[in-house]
Amino acid sequence: MPPMAKKAKKAKGAKDSAKSTRAKDSTKDSTKDKVKRATGAKGAAGAEGATAAGRKTSRTSASPTGSGDPVAPKPTPHAAARPVESASFTEALRVVEGFSLFDLDARSTPAFDGDKAAGQALMPSIAEEISELQERLYAESKVGGTRSLLLVVQGMDTSGKGGIMRHVVGEMDPQGVSYTAFKAPSAEERQHPFLWRIRRALPEPGQIGVFDRSHYEDVLIARVRELVPRATWARRYGQINAFEQSAVQAGTTIVKVMLHISSDEQKARLMERLERPDKNWKFNPGDVDERLLWPRYQEAYQAVIEKCSTPDAPWFVVPADRKWYARLAVQNLVLEHLRAMDPRWPAADYDVETEKARLAAT
């Protein structure tokens, strides 16, 4: 990482000792072991928790569901890098054929049977491993590597997207993160196809890209609010699948997350914004208008999950009524995908011993 990035990391006192030995594989293995003991080692218990929430743990295979629906693209070599560990968050949260958003318990905690304190205690060590893998990915790009990772975060109002940005993305090196918060299209953006602004925001090699909302708004609010004709938004599912497949083929690993909260939880969070003066600024009267359309938004999200969860870019639906769990889950999804990418420190293109001798002589 650039010198400024290392200084920013050193400012976090809790991470100083680990930083000094980050290049050693033994440090990585030790950190991995701590995380596995608390999560992956739960094995059957995590899988049973996911099943109780109405989930399966096999990879999705999207298929047509009516006239004009796209056929899911075939997997590419990038998608088969290295499988994640058994009973992982990836397996527990990945959407599979037959998944129903309406059957998911938004307070469940798939792949984790600890409490809030246990989950929060895990996050610093996970952040440390992500930091090393992020630096390796950046270093890889400096010698011709073309890979990157894109985290897409979607969810209803108050679902916790801001918390993910602060507690998960905020722990990453900012110089290696490409963050984009998509709002309503500007006048210039409306002059182009809907994916134009998305394509321009894709992460460069070596970067972790983050989309706070995304191209899926063009098949969510555009559908619910009837901002475009039905024929227009119906075509977009296939266009999105083709776009994401091309990004994966170019070397970008895509992690698409939907933060799923219940209607009751959203109501409680909105009420808190009204009752607390320090949160009044977060409330928008339009939030109530959107809430009145809750059933239509849930139908729109279900359609997105059915039509746009492909082998190359599957959806991960994260129960989000418990904020601490949603943050832990998204952090683990990022970690597991970086592990699967397995970026390596580039080998020196000079003789190390010779340079040591030259330096010693100065």
N, C-alpha and C positions, 0 to 999 in steps of 0.2 A: 504494500500500500504506500502511497505518497507519504513523505515525512509528516505533513499536517495531519493526516489521518491517524498516524501512530500517536501523535501528541494528544489528539482528541480522545483516543482510547485510554491513554495513561492517566487522563483526568479522572477516570473512574477507579478510585483506589482499590476497590474490591477485586479488580482484574489485573493489577500490576504483576503479581508473582506468576500468574499463568501466562502472561504476555511474553515474559522473558524466555520461556521454553516452548512457545507455541509451535515451533517447527519440528519438535520431536514427536515421533509417532506414539511414544509411550504416553505423552500427555493426552493425545487424542483418545487413545484407548481407555485411559483412566476416566476421562469425562464421559465417554460413551457408556462405560460400565455403570457409572452412577445413574445415568438416565435409564438404562435398560433395567437396572434393579428395581427402579420405582415405577416403570411403565411397561416396557416390553416383557419383563419377567412375569407380569400378571397373566400372560398367555391366555388360557381358557377363560379366566374371569373377565378379561377385557372383551373377549369375543362374545361371551354370554351376555354381557351388558349391552353390546351392540345389537345382539339378536332381540333382546327384550324391548329395545327401542324400535323394533320393526325393520332392522337393517339386515342385509346379507353382507358377506365379506368377499365376494368375487368381483372381478373386473367387469365393468359394463360393456355391453355390445349393443349400441344404439341401432334401432331399426325403424323403417318407415312406419308411420302411424296414420297414413291417409294420403289422399291425392296431393302431390306437390311436396311432400315431406322429404328431406334429404336423406340419402343413405350415408351412414357414418363412414368417414374415410378410413382406409386400412392403416394399421400401425406402421411407423417408420423406424429405421434403425435407432434414432435418438431415443425412442420410447422404451427401448429394451436395454438401457445402459446397465443397471445393476438392480436387482429386486430389493425392496425394502424388507426390514425384518418382519418376522411373523408377529401377528397380533399388534401391528403398528396402528397409529392414528390414520395413516393412509388407507389401510385396508378397512378399518372400522367406519370411516366417514365417506369413502368413495361411493358415489351413486351407482346402483346396479339396475339392470332391467327389471321393471315392475315396481321400482321405488315410488312411494307416495308421500309427498310432503305433508299431507293431511294426517298421516298416521304417526308422524315423528313427535316424540315427547321433547319439547324444547328445553326441559329441565334435566334431561338425561346427560350422562357423561361417558359416552362410548370410549373404550380403550383405557379408561382411568377409573379406579375405584377408591381413590383417596379423597380427602376433603379439601376445602379451600386453602388451608394453611400448607398442606402437603404440596398442592399444585403450585402455589406461589413460591415455595421453597425450591422447587425444581428449576424455575425459569432462569435464574442467573447462570447456572452451569450450562443450560441449553444455549443461552445467548453467547456464552464463551465459545462453544463449539461452532455455532453459526458464524461467529466472527472469524475464526480461523479458516473455515471453508470459503467464506466470502473473500478473504484475502488471497487464498489459493486460486479462486476463480479469476480474480483480478490479475494476479501474476501470470496465470495461464494465457490471458489475452495479450500480454506484452510480448509473447513469443509466437504470435500467430493464432492463438485460440479464438474460436468464433462463438463459444457458448455463452449463454446468459440464462437468467431465471426471471419469470414474470409472475408476480402474485396479483391476482385479480380478486378484489373484495367487493361483494354485493350484499345488500340487505335492506330491509325496510327501515324507515326512520326510527332512530333510537336503538337499532340493533347492535350497536357497539363498534361501528367502523372506526370512529375516532380513537377508541381505546386500543384497537389493534395497531393503529398508526403510532400511538404513544408508547405502548408497552412492548410491542413486538418489533415493528419497523424502527422505532426510536432507539433500539439497542444495537442497530447495525451501524456500520461506518457510513455517515451521510455522503461521503465523497464517492462511495461505491453504489449508491442508491439513486435510481431515476424515478422520482415520484410525480404522479399526475393525478389531480382531482378533476374528474370530468363533470362539468356543469352543463347547463343548456348550451347548445351550439351557438357560436358567435355568428355574426352576419357573414364573415368570410367562410366559416366552416359550413354554413348552409349552402354555399355555392358549390360544394363538392359532395361526392358520395359519402354516406355516413361513416364508412371505415377510413376515410382519408385522414382525419385527425388522430385516429387510433394507430394507424400504421406509423405515423410520424413520431408517436410517443413510445414505440417499442424500445426496449433497452439495448444499448450498444454491447458488443462483446465484453465479457468480464463484469457486467453490471447486474444488479438485482433491480428489476423494474417493479413498480407498485402502481396499480390502478385503483384509485379510490372511487368506486363506481366505474363504469366502463362502456364498451360498445353494447352491452346488454340492456342499457337504458333504452336503446332503439327498438327493443322488442318487449320492453316492460311498460314504461310510462307511455311510450308511443302507441302501444296497443291499448292500454287501459283508458287513456285519455283521448284515444282516437285522433292522434295528431297527424297521422297519415292514413291513407286508405288501407283496408285489410289486405288487399293484394300486395301492397308494398311491404308491410311488416312481415307478412307470411313468407315472402321471398328471402328475407334477411337471415333466417335460421341457416339455410344452406350456404349463404354468403359468409356467414360467421364461421361455419365449420371449415370451409375452404380456406379462409383467411388464417385461422388458427393452425390448420395443417401445414400451410406454407411457412408459418413462423417456426413451428416445431422442426420442419425439415431444414430450416436455416440455422438451427442450433439453439433455439429458445425452449426451455422447459417451462410449461405453463401450469400454474397451480391456481385453479378457480375455486373460490370459497364463497358460499352463501351462508351468511349468519342468520339463522332461523330463530326468531323470537315468537312467542305466543301473543295473541291479541291482548290478553289480560296484562302481560308484562309490558307491552308497549304503552297501554293506558296508564299503568302505574308510573312509568318513566316520564311520560308527558306531564302527568299530574305533579310529579316532583319538580319539574321545571317551572310549573306555575306557582307552587307553594314556597319555593326557595328563592329569595331575591337574588342570590348569587348565581342562579341558573335561569332567571327570567330571560336573559339575553339569548339563550339557546332555543327558546320556544318561538314558533312561527304559527300564527293562526291557520296558515295553510296546511299545517300538519294534521289538523282535525279534518279538513276537507279530504285529504288523502286517506285518512283512517276510515272514512265512510266508504271508501272503495276497497277495503281490506279483502273481501272475497274475490274481487276481480284481480287484485294483485297476486293473491295466492294461486289463482288459476294461471296467471301469466308466468309466474315462477315455475309452476309445475311443467308448463309447456317448454320453457327454456331448458329445464333439467332433462326432460324426455328427449328433446330434439338436438340438444347441443352438448351432451355428455358423450364424448367419443373416446376410443382407446388412447389417442394421442393427447387429448385434453379433457379428461373427465372432470365432472363437478364433484366437489366435496361439500356436503351440507353439514354445518356445525351447529348443534343445539346451542343457543346463545342466551337463554334466560339467566344463566349463571355467567356473569361477565368473566370471572376468573378462569372458568373452564374454556370459554371461547378463546381467550388469549393463549392459554396453554396449548390448546388444540392447533391453532393456526401456527404458533411457534414450532410445534412438533412437525406439522406438515412441511414447513419450510426446511427444517433440519433434515427430515427424511428424504426429501427430494434432492437437497444438496449432497447428502451422503450417497445417494444413488448416482448422481453426476460424477462424484469422486474426483474433483479437480486435484491436480498434482502440482507440487512445486516444480518449476522448470529447472532443468539441469543447466549448470553453468556452461557458457560457450567459450570458456578460457580455462587454463590450467590453474586450479586453485592453489596448489602447493607453490607454484612459481610466483604467483601474486603474493602469497604469504611472505615468501623470502624477500621479494622486492619491497614490500611494505615494511618488514622488519629492518631493512637496511636504511630506511629514511630517518 
